[in-house]
Amino acid sequence: MKADEMWKVSTGKGVKVAVVDTGVNPDTPSLKGQVLVGEVSKAVGYKATEDYLGHGTSMAELIAGTGAGDGLKGLAPEAKIVPYRIALRGLNSETEKKKAPEPAAVIRAVADTDIKIISMSFGIDVDFPEMREAVEYARSKGKLMIASTGNKAEEKNFIGYPAAYPYVVGVAASDESGKVGKFSEHGNYVDLAAPGLGVPTWCDETFQSYCVGVGTSMATAITSASAALIWSAHPDWTANQVLASLIETAGRDWAKDDPSTYLGYGLIRPRKVLEDSNFNPGAAGTDPLAKENARGVTGVATNNSPSPSASTSSQPPKDTSGGQTSAAGSSSDSSDDNTTMWVALGAAAAVLVIGGGAFAVVRSRRGA
């Protein structure tokens, strides 16, 4: 991605991102001053700054971490985070689950603010009418909604919501070469792909060390950060135009009008937008996913789940503490030999890796 070059043009300044997740700890070294606690809607802000899993804080750092205190440096280090906590798997207390706000209520509350991007690194295989309506409401308010497609492709490739809703950008996970992760859910609701393998995140809710993980959660956060970079550089653009620019510049070796079931329109490359000061994003009111949104997704989700799940695959913890890491790049292939090596190199070396590879993938056409 060459983040060091992008940061000469944009760092995400002036853009607010809502992280709807397990909560966000605003006191990690990398997030101090980055979390707008006072802007959390009181009606749905229950314990928004208490992260019960470490997941939401990790996503926030991938987006807007400053890298302070040997912490994670996000792709949009001057963007700001507004946190929201919902009941994802991992919240074991039934009392807490009952008190946690519903995702639909959170999305509606965010829609009524000046937050531009709603980042949702979670999914469930049920289509709730109230959630669909909330998404439509947020779209009408000009919000850009980005969600993970899910990590169960090797077990059951279900349709994941909210990624599958119209007007939500579904993000799959790829490695640094552009190959889709085997776990990454696929279907005609996959719109874009982003790095999601070998990405550093907090090991757990104790916030003592970073581990290496994989998941469409990370890909979603990095896509949200990419959108923040572009919107910061072009504050007059609409959500449609920001998304259109990501689609237009995405890395792919197939026709743009024939998106992949696994990688959608391709791997995000925000640098291609930022390096062209005269980039044309198309008409402000034109939906770049109009065809997909009109057609909808294939298949029907019928089984109920007790609560949505964070879209991060679990792996044995691999402690990568001891040096500043960067969300902008990881050359890790999740092997023991490589996962700590790129961390030790530091951000300057790491940011150059992701996004430069070819798309050596087995892909499926979406079809009509």
Phi and psi in degrees as a GROMACS rama.xvg file:
@    title "Ramachandran Plot"
@    xaxis  label "Phi"
@    yaxis  label "Psi"
@TYPE xy
53.8657  55.1763  LYS-2
-59.8075  -33.8928  ALA-3
-61.3912  -32.5732  ASP-4
-75.002  -40.0339  GLU-5
-61.9202  -38.7444  MET-6
-66.0417  -15.7161  TRP-7
-72.122  -22.485  LYS-8
-101.966  -43.438  VAL-9
-152.096  141.878  SER-10
-123.15  8.77938  THR-11
89.9149  5.37456  GLY-12
-58.3778  134.992  LYS-13
89.5411  -1.90569  GLY-14
-109.957  131.438  VAL-15
-105.332  136.498  LYS-16
-121.528  124.615  VAL-17
-83.9948  124.204  ALA-18
-103.542  104.757  VAL-19
-95.602  107.702  VAL-20
-161.405  -140.72  ASP-21
-92.2925  15.0453  THR-22
98.4941  164.4  GLY-23
-133.023  125.036  VAL-24
-80.5681  112.319  ASN-25
-81.0399  -0.622835  PRO-26
-104.841  6.6695  ASP-27
-69.3794  150.279  THR-28
-52.9589  -37.5384  PRO-29
-74.3973  -20.392  SER-30
-108.099  -0.18551  LEU-31
-60.8845  123.935  LYS-32
84.3363  -2.8116  GLY-33
-100.45  -14.7402  GLN-34
-106.683  120.313  VAL-35
-88.3077  76.8511  LEU-36
-60.4071  -38.1225  VAL-37
-68.8241  -11.1096  GLY-38
-100.696  4.97836  GLU-39
-73.559  128.912  VAL-40
-62.4617  123.467  SER-41
-62.8065  -30.8785  LYS-42
-65.1059  -29.8715  ALA-43
-130.372  21.8993  VAL-44
-100.585  26.5354  GLY-45
-56.6063  117.099  TYR-46
49.0973  38.4324  LYS-47
-61.2426  -25.9121  ALA-48
-100.979  14.8084  THR-49
-115.291  105.767  GLU-50
-91.2052  113.131  ASP-51
-85.9318  -1.45932  TYR-52
-134.146  -20.0843  LEU-53
89.6956  -9.17226  GLY-54
-69.8562  -51.5706  HIS-55
-62.3365  -38.2579  GLY-56
-63.6284  -39.7092  THR-57
-61.6206  -44.7215  SER-58
-63.47  -40.2902  MET-59
-62.5834  -39.9313  ALA-60
-69.9766  -37.1349  GLU-61
-61.5543  -31.3375  LEU-62
-82.1572  -53.4022  ILE-63
-133.832  18.1983  ALA-64
-62.8226  143.634  GLY-65
-90.8608  -16.7649  THR-66
86.1852  2.10625  GLY-67
-64.8899  151.261  ALA-68
60.773  37.6528  GLY-69
60.646  28.4821  ASP-70
-92.083  -177.091  GLY-71
-76.1124  131.885  LEU-72
-100.11  119.486  LYS-73
-78.2827  172.048  GLY-74
-77.1128  -22.9583  LEU-75
-124.781  71.7219  ALA-76
-67.4409  -7.48728  PRO-77
-113.848  9.30601  GLU-78
-74.6104  167.173  ALA-79
-120.678  149.098  LYS-80
-108.78  134.671  ILE-81
-115.841  114.35  VAL-82
-90.2047  147.402  PRO-83
-140.954  138.596  TYR-84
-112.437  126.914  ARG-85
-121.569  171.734  ILE-86
-87.2356  90.1961  ALA-87
-94.6156  164.205  LEU-88
-58.7629  134.945  ARG-89
116.762  -18.8727  GLY-90
-90.8615  95.3345  LEU-91
-80.9631  -25.7612  ASN-92
-72.9453  123.166  SER-93
-64.9347  -34.3359  GLU-94
-62.3377  -44.1857  THR-95
-65.5127  -39.3767  GLU-96
-60.6497  -39.5505  LYS-97
-69.1864  -31.7664  LYS-98
-82.1757  -25.5221  LYS-99
-64.3522  139.449  ALA-100
-69.9038  154.431  PRO-101
-74.2169  143.072  GLU-102
-53.9255  -38.2979  PRO-103
-62.0739  -40.5895  ALA-104
-66.1921  -38.0089  ALA-105
-64.27  -46.1848  VAL-106
-61.2871  -41.3565  ILE-107
-63.5625  -41.0159  ARG-108
-64.9795  -43.0223  ALA-109
-64.6165  -36.5462  VAL-110
-59.9456  -26.5193  ALA-111
-91.1716  14.9935  ASP-112
-116.323  -176.436  THR-113
-93.8888  12.7387  ASP-114
-63.965  135.757  ILE-115
-93.476  -35.748  LYS-116
-123.778  135.388  ILE-117
-113.044  111.745  ILE-118
-100.928  122.443  SER-119
-127.845  93.1969  MET-120
-91.5751  58.8075  SER-121
-153.233  166.464  PHE-122
-160.677  159.054  GLY-123
-148.14  149.943  ILE-124
-94.8776  37.4387  ASP-125
-132.626  136.052  VAL-126
-95.4033  104.421  ASP-127
-92.5457  127.417  PHE-128
-56.3039  -40.0974  PRO-129
-67.4272  -30.6945  GLU-130
-71.9743  -42.6679  MET-131
-59.7212  -42.4626  ARG-132
-66.6764  -37.1532  GLU-133
-66.1229  -39.6393  ALA-134
-62.5403  -43.6605  VAL-135
-61.4962  -39.1895  GLU-136
-64.4113  -44.1128  TYR-137
-64.0658  -37.7511  ALA-138
-61.6329  -41.1755  ARG-139
-65.0839  -20.4193  SER-140
-94.5439  5.55063  LYS-141
81.9916  22.2342  GLY-142
-86.9155  147.143  LYS-143
-99.5262  115.665  LEU-144
-107.301  129.492  MET-145
-129.761  131.342  ILE-146
-142.555  154.997  ALA-147
-80.7298  144.586  SER-148
-81.078  -21.5702  THR-149
114.278  165.038  GLY-150
-121.614  21.573  ASN-151
-108.081  23.632  LYS-152
-60.3002  -31.6126  ALA-153
-80.7282  -14.3293  GLU-154
-105.536  -58.2752  GLU-155
-153.021  113.707  LYS-156
-82.7426  77.608  ASN-157
-82.0195  164.469  PHE-158
-79.9411  120.505  ILE-159
-99.8869  128.566  GLY-160
-110.079  143.674  TYR-161
-85.71  -2.01715  PRO-162
-57.393  -32.8083  ALA-163
-83.7051  -5.1767  ALA-164
-71.8041  148.176  TYR-165
-56.473  143.252  PRO-166
74.6903  8.12076  TYR-167
-110.693  131.896  VAL-168
-83.228  113.858  VAL-169
-86.6367  127.074  GLY-170
-115.88  126.847  VAL-171
-95.7097  166.911  ALA-172
-108.807  135.903  ALA-173
-128.496  164.388  SER-174
-90.3097  -174.536  ASP-175
-70.4688  -13.9456  GLU-176
-90.4118  -7.12648  SER-177
96.689  4.86267  GLY-178
-84.7789  132.834  LYS-179
-68.3197  142.634  VAL-180
-67.8265  141.427  GLY-181
-60.9129  -27.8116  LYS-182
-80.7018  -17.6459  PHE-183
-70.762  123.598  SER-184
-59.3825  144.86  GLU-185
-131.148  156.74  HIS-186
162.301  -179.357  GLY-187
-79.4426  7.43006  ASN-188
-100.64  3.29538  TYR-189
-78.8494  120.95  VAL-190
-105.643  -39.0753  ASP-191
-143.299  167.917  LEU-192
-131.204  152.141  ALA-193
-150.325  165.06  ALA-194
-56.1615  129.408  PRO-195
-147.845  16.1898  GLY-196
-124.847  136.136  LEU-197
67.6751  35.9655  GLY-198
-101.992  132.205  VAL-199
-72.4054  135.835  PRO-200
-143.879  165.309  THR-201
-63.7888  140.352  TRP-202
-65.5582  -38.6942  CYS-203
-164.509  -169.752  ASP-204
-74.4115  -3.04712  GLU-205
-82.2165  -17.6199  THR-206
55.8929  43.7104  PHE-207
-97.1602  -29.3089  GLN-208
-158.657  160.731  SER-209
-94.3952  148.281  TYR-210
-123.178  167.574  CYS-211
-99.1001  126.591  VAL-212
-131.698  173.181  GLY-213
-132.668  151.284  VAL-214
160.803  156.911  GLY-215
-72.3718  -13.9937  THR-216
-58.0509  -51.2764  SER-217
-62.7665  -40.9082  MET-218
-60.3611  -38.3332  ALA-219
-65.3663  -45.3557  THR-220
-61.5346  -42.204  ALA-221
-68.4087  -34.1782  ILE-222
-67.2766  -40.5685  THR-223
-62.1927  -41.3318  SER-224
-64.6172  -38.6575  ALA-225
-62.9825  -41.3978  SER-226
-63.6314  -37.4537  ALA-227
-64.0608  -40.3881  ALA-228
-59.5838  -46.0885  LEU-229
-68.4241  -43.5312  ILE-230
-66.5948  -33.2303  TRP-231
-65.4097  -39.6487  SER-232
-73.8905  -25.8104  ALA-233
-131.507  71.2576  HIS-234
-63.8104  -16.8786  PRO-235
-88.7457  -5.76272  ASP-236
-72.9804  156.106  TRP-237
-93.4201  171.634  THR-238
-58.9583  -38.1954  ALA-239
-59.6525  -42.4907  ASN-240
-71.5477  -38.3939  GLN-241
-62.152  -46.2821  VAL-242
-65.7137  -41.6347  LEU-243
-59.455  -37.8017  ALA-244
-68.091  -37.2648  SER-245
-65.9631  -40.1843  LEU-246
-67.9153  -44.9455  ILE-247
-61.4345  -37.5322  GLU-248
-97.7112  0.390589  THR-249
-60.8553  142.792  ALA-250
-76.5456  126.245  GLY-251
-158.622  157.033  ARG-252
-119.868  30.2368  ASP-253
-133.33  168.105  TRP-254
-64.8257  139.737  ALA-255
-62.3506  -30.5294  LYS-256
-86.1207  9.63229  ASP-257
-131.321  65.8616  ASP-258
-62.3254  151.203  PRO-259
-78.5023  145.221  SER-260
-68.221  -25.6088  THR-261
-96.6654  -36.1193  TYR-262
-123.219  6.00039  LEU-263
60.2567  -128.535  GLY-264
-86.011  0.336546  TYR-265
123.052  -176.171  GLY-266
-83.5861  130.333  LEU-267
-60.5309  139.873  ILE-268
-139.873  72.4197  ARG-269
-59.3594  -24.7566  PRO-270
-58.2165  -34.2414  ARG-271
-66.4376  -25.3398  LYS-272
-81.3006  -45.9324  VAL-273
-68.6705  -30.2716  LEU-274
-78.5986  -8.6858  GLU-275
-113.312  98.8529  ASP-276
-66.2659  -17.0628  SER-277
-104.963  20.6257  ASN-278
-58.8391  133.909  PHE-279
-99.6249  111.547  ASN-280
-88.397  3.89203  PRO-281
87.2346  -174.944  GLY-282
-70.5923  143.446  ALA-283
-61.1012  -32.9194  ALA-284
-97.8146  4.68076  GLY-285
-89.5091  121.958  THR-286
-79.3137  115.619  ASP-287
-69.2882  -13.2175  PRO-288
-113.166  28.9363  LEU-289
-58.4863  -41.7235  ALA-290
-63.9771  -46.6059  LYS-291
-64.9265  -41.4475  GLU-292
-67.4048  -32.4165  ASN-293
-75.0288  -36.1223  ALA-294
-79.0607  -36.9921  ARG-295
79.6152  -175.336  GLY-296
-96.9817  160.891  VAL-297
-91.5705  149.993  THR-298
87.8509  165.511  GLY-299
-130.836  128.844  VAL-300
-89.1009  127.477  ALA-301
-121.446  -27.0994  THR-302
-82.1882  141.659  ASN-303
-93.1973  144.14  ASN-304
-118.724  146.662  SER-305
-65.039  -32.1373  PRO-306
-161.957  153.859  SER-307
-61.4667  163.595  PRO-308
-121.014  144.568  SER-309
-66.9588  139.451  ALA-310
-89.3315  61.2767  SER-311
-131.491  126.962  THR-312
-75.5999  142.336  SER-313
-87.8682  134.843  SER-314
-135.085  160.224  GLN-315
-55.8734  133.486  PRO-316
-56.8601  136.835  PRO-317
-127.091  105.916  LYS-318
-69.1319  120.61  ASP-319
-119.553  24.3476  THR-320
-73.9546  161.576  SER-321
118.273  -3.19799  GLY-322
-165.501  156.965  GLY-323
-67.7991  133.978  GLN-324
-112.493  166.583  THR-325
-133.314  131.048  SER-326
-68.1102  -17.7357  ALA-327
-76.5412  -11.3385  ALA-328
-169.739  139.225  GLY-329
-147.471  124.363  SER-330
-92.1499  10.9681  SER-331
-69.2759  142.599  SER-332
-112.041  21.6306  ASP-333
67.5081  17.9712  SER-334
-92.4262  155.044  SER-335
-61.5707  -31.7742  ASP-336
-72.5719  -30.0234  ASP-337
-103.566  -22.0746  ASN-338
-67.1288  -30.9115  THR-339
-91.1849  -19.5755  THR-340
-64.002  -47.7542  MET-341
-69.9421  -25.5278  TRP-342
-66.5959  -42.6902  VAL-343
-63.6139  -25.5203  ALA-344
-69.7665  -24.4345  LEU-345
85.8778  173.131  GLY-346
-63.8525  -39.6895  ALA-347
-59.7424  -36.0444  ALA-348
-83.0825  -32.8501  ALA-349
-77.4319  -30.4583  ALA-350
-67.5809  -12.0102  VAL-351
-88.114  -4.03962  LEU-352
-87.4171  -56.3151  VAL-353
-69.3967  139.805  ILE-354
96.6353  0.993055  GLY-355
-98.2595  -2.31325  GLY-356
-90.9566  169.83  GLY-357
-83.6962  168.059  ALA-358
-99.5089  78.7365  PHE-359
-86.9157  78.2316  ALA-360
-131.301  156.017  VAL-361
-90.2121  114.49  VAL-362
-118.686  156.432  ARG-363
-121.345  137.039  SER-364
-71.9783  147.969  ARG-365
-72.1782  -36.7183  ARG-366
76.9599  -179.403  GLY-367
